[in-house]
Amino acid sequence: MKSAPPCVLTLNGGSSSIRFAVYETGPVLRLRLAGKIDRLGSRVANLSVTYPAKKTPVAHPFRDSAHHTVAGFLLDWLGQQEVFASIAAVGHRVVHGMKHSQPERITAKLLAELHRLTPYAPEHLPREIELIEAVRKRHPKLPQVACFDTAFHRTLPRVATLLAIPRRYLKLGVERYGFHGLSYAFLMEELRRIAPVAAQGRVILAHLGNGASLAAVKRGRSIDTSMGFTPTAGLVMGTRSGDLDPGLLSFLSRREQMTPAQFEQMVNRESGLRGVSGTSADVRDLVAREAHDGRAGEAIALFCYQAKKWIGAYAAALGGVDTLVFAGGIGENAPLIRARICAGLEFLGLQLDRKRNAKNAAVISTNRRGRVKVRVIRTDEELMIARSVCRALELS
């Protein structure tokens, strides 16, 4: 009897959700199942599972969404699935890797290092470490691989990593790192597949979702990115502020006796689109309301304005732009937002085709006047994690 091909489990733990997938290895990775647990921290979280043969996700609600309980629940559920017997390795998205530039097999030494790094990403790393340790405890012989979200940006030139603060803080690792690296790595692999010459040119990648950032890529290497020391920096996001005047912390500490912890809570969970609109962090909600809600309209306008500015800045850093790629939940599915971001950038040679944009086509730029090719590519961090695991462990 022929044995089943080995599979890779991917775990992508965020601050409010856990996404996972199982891929069958081979010349082309084949998705066996995928899902997510969201609403973490609420009384009733939800496990939603998608099977390739089924159109509708299957929901499994459960109570008590403390993260350690969720990790146990997820591993219990996965262990009951037939495919779990074929799992040969587990890959984790690890949001911060400091100087690590490649995926690495998780050892006791690397795990200890990740514990030391938690102050650099307190919103994410503790959750990711919990998942790693839960797998280690239940399946100690199962290889695990850390796929670092910062690794893609380790090619940034020195000038793009420096922060203009006293140099002594460099010894503490205080510099610009950049994030969304797994998404960007996937997008560049896809671009090399569909347009290999363009992938070696001047590329701006726009990962626009609840978390949002842009990256400038030249000859396949990241040279700048909007997120910095933490994922809070850069473009305004769903609940994150993006770049702020550092004097704001001093002002609010005097005026409202705000503590650093309260400030961190505000800029990560109460700001961004939610803070400006006062109603929602979801672009779909805000677009639906903007005709009669001025604050919703301002939130959308701010998001598009800032994204436009980053594109202009990266065109300058790259010495021009050949390709612009939209990805992420907003970038892939919101024609109105893409159109507003690109409006006024015709001087760069960027011209959208209205009909193609409305259909979320793979190429949404016009062939007649646009010198810049504008693409929509659906990103897939889970598939990128699985590919990284297979390469790191030489799984076929």
N, C-alpha and C positions, 0 to 999 in steps of 0.2 A: 504494500500500500504506500502510495507516494505521500511524503510528509508535506505539510503546509509550509509555504514560504515564510521566512521570518518576518516579523512586523516591528515597526517602531511606534512607540507611544510618545506623543508630544504633549507637554503641559506648559501652558502659558498663563501664569498667575499674575493678575493685576490687583489693584487696590480694592476693586469692587466686583471682580469677576474672575473666573477661571475658565479658559478655553482649552479644549483638548481635542486630539485627533489620533486615529490609528491608521498607519499606512503600511501596506504590504510592499516589501522590498522587491527589487527587480530592475531591469533596464529603465523602466518608467515606474515611479512610485504610484501605487494604486490606493486610493482612499477607501477604507473599509467602514469607518464611522467617524463622526465628528460631533462635537457638542460644546455646551458651555453651561456653567453655573453662574447666574447673575443675581443681583440684588443682595450681595453679601452684606451682612450687618443688619439686615431687616429680619423681622420675625419669621417670614416665610420666604426662603430662597427658592430658586427654580432650576432644575436640571432639564435642559432641552437637548435632545439628541437627534441628529440627522443621519439617515442611512442613504447611501447613493441610490438604492432602488426605490426609495420612497420620496414623494414630493413634499409631504408635510412633516415637520419636526415632531417628535414625540416628547411630551412634557412629563416631568416627574417632580412635582412640588414636594418639598420636605421642610420640616421645621428646624429651628436652631441653626443659624448660619454663622456661628463663630468659626473662624478660619480653620482651626485644628479639627473641628467636627466636620467641616466641609471636606477637608482632605481625606479624612477617614471614610466618610460617606462615598466620595467619588471612587476611592480605591476599592471599597466593598463592591460598589456597582460594577466597576470595570472587571473585577475578579470573577463576577458571575457571567460575563459575556464569553461566548465561545472563542472569540478571537484572542482573548487574553492569553491563552495557552501558547500562542505563537509569538508573544512579545519577546524580542531579543534585546531591546535597549530602550531607554527613556531619554528624551531630549527636553531640556528646560530652557525657556526664555529667561535669561538673567539680565535684569535691566542695566546693571552697572558692572563693568569689568575693569575699570581703571586702565591699566596698560595692556591688558590682554587683547590680542588682535585676531585670535583664531578660536573656534570652539575647542573645548578641552574636556577630557574625561574627568569626572568628579571624583576626587580622592579625599581622604581625610584632611590633607593639607589644604586643598583648594576650598573645601567646605569651611575650614577654620578661617581662611582668608575672607570668604564671603561674609562670615559673621563680623569680622573686623570692618568690613566695608558698609555695614548697615547704616551708619550715620550719613553716608553720602546719598542714600536713596531710601529714607525711612518709610516712604509711602509704599514701596514695592518689595525691596529685598527681604524683609522679614516673612512676607507671604510666600515668596519663592523658596526661601530656605526651608520653611515648614513643609512644603511639598517634597523637596529633595529628601528631607529627613524622614518623612512619612514613608516614602518609597524604600529608603535604605532600611528602615526598621522592619517592614513587611517582606521585602524581597532583597535581602542583602547581597545576593550574587548577581543581581540584574545591573548591567552597566548603565551609568547615567552620564549624560554629556551636558555641559553648560554652554549655551549659545548666547553670547554677550551682545546686548543691544547697542553697546557703545563701540564695538569692534570695527564696524564699517567706517567710522570716522577717525580711526587711528592714523589715517593718511593725511589729516589736516596739517597744513604747514604751521610752523611754530607761531607765526604772527596771528593765525586764526584761533589759537588755543589760549593766548595770553589774556588775563584779566588785568586791568589797570589799577591794581592794588599793590601794597608793599610786597616785594619779591620774596620775602621770607615765607609767605603763605604757599608758595610753590612746593615747599617741602612737605606740606600737608596734603598735597594733591589738589589744591584749589586752582582749577583751570577749566576751560571749556571742553566738554566731552562730546556732546551731541547724543541724540537718542533716535528711536525709530530705525535703528540700523538694520534689523532683520527685514523690515519692510523694504528699505532702500536696497539691500542686497538682492532681494527677490526681484524688485523692479528692474535692476540693472541686468540680472540674468535673463529676464524676459526680453529686455530691450536688445541684448546681444543676440538672442535667438531670432527675433523678428526683424531687426535692423542693425546688423553688426557694425556697419560703418558709422551709423548715428551714435551707437553706444561709445564710440571712441572720440566723439566730438564734445561739444559744450552742452551739458544737459542740466536742466533744473527739474528736480523732483519735488512734487507737492503732495505730501501725505496729509490729507485734510479729513479729520474725523473729530470725535470728542476730544482726543488729543491731536494736536496739529503742529506740523513743522514743515520746513522746506530745506532742501539740500542742494548745493552746487557741486556738480561732478564734472571733472575734466579728464579726458583720456581714461575714463573708468575709475578714477580715484576721487573720493570726497575731498573738496578743498574748503568747504565752509558749510555751516548748517545753523539753523535759527535757534534751536535749543542749546543750552550752555552747560553750566555746572550742574544744573538740575533740569528735569523735564518741564519745570514751570516757566522757564524763560522762552523768549521769542514771540511768536504769533499768539494773539488772543485765542483761547480755546473754549471748550464747552463750559468748564467750571474753573479753569486756570486763567490767571490774569495775563500771562505773557510778560514781556519786559515792563518794569516799573522803575520809577525814580527811587533809589535806595533811601532818600530822605523821607519817604512816606512812612517807613517803620518808625523813625524817630518822632515824626509829627504825631502819629497815632498813639505812640507810647506816652507822649506828654498829654495829648488832648483827651484820650479815652482810656489811658492806663492799659493799653493793649500789650499783652505779653508776646514774646517771640512765638510761642506755641499757638496763641490765638491768631497772630498774623499769618503763620503758616497755614492754619486752617482756612483763613479767609482767602488767601491767594490761590489755594489749591482746590477748594471745594465750594466756595461761595462767590467766586468772581467770574471772569470771562463772559460768555454770552448770557449765562444765568444772572450774573451780577448786574450787567448793563441793562438787560431787558426787565429784570425783576420777576420774570415768570418762568423761563425755560432755558435749558442748555441745548435743546434740540433745534437744529436749523429748520427742520420741517415744521415744527410748531411756530417758529418765529416768522417764517415766510408766509404761513397761513394767516398770521395776525397782523402783519406789518401795515396793511391798508388802513386799519382802524386803531392800531396801537403804535404810537410814535416811538416808544422805548424799544419795541421789537424791531422796528425799522432801523433805529440807530445801532442796535447790536449787530444786525446783518451788515449795515454799511461799514461799521468799524472792522468787522472780520474781513470783508472784501478789500477795504482800503489798505489794511496792513499786509494782506497777502500780496496785493499789487506792489506795494513798496518793497517787499522782500524779493519779488521777481526782478524788479528794477535793480536792486542792490546786487543781486547775483549775476545779472547780465553784465554789470560793471566788473565784478570780481573775475568773471570768466573771460572778459574781453569780447562779449557778445553771447548769443544763445542760438543753438541749432534745434534743440528739442526741449519741449516742456511736457512733463508727464503729470497728470492728475491721478491720484489714488486715494484710498481710504473711503469711509462711508459717505462723506460729503463729496470728495473729489470724483468718486465713481458714479454717484447717483443724483447729483444736483446740478442740472444744466443751467439754471438761473444763476447760481453762485459762480460757476465757471465763467459764464458770460460777463458777469459784473466784475470779476477779478481781471479779466482780459481786456475789458473795454478801456480804451485810452492807451493801450500798449502797441498800437499799430506802428508807432515810430521804431519799435524794435523788430518789425517784420512779422508781428504776431496778429493773425486775422482768423477768427473762428467762422466756420460754416454753420449758419443758424440751424439748418435742418439736421445735419449730422450731430451737432451738439445736443439738440432736443432728443435724439434717439440714443444718446450715450454710446455713440459709435466708437470704434477703436481709434480712428483718426478723426478729429473734429475740426481741424484747421482747413482753410480753403486752399485749393490747389492753384488758384489764380494769383492772388496777391500776397499770400502769406509765405514768407521765407522761413518762418519757424514752424516746424512740424509739432502740432499739439496732439498728444495721445491720451487716451484713458486706458489704464491698465489696472485690472483688479488684483490687488495685492493679496498675498497669502503667507502670513508669518509662520503658520503651522507647517506648511509644505517646506518652507525654507529651513525650519528647525529639523524636519525629517531628513532633508538633503544633507544638512550639516552633520547630523549624527552618522549617516551612512558613510560620509567621507572620513569623518574622524575615526570611526571604528572599522572602516573598510568592509562594510556590509554590502553585498551585491543585491 
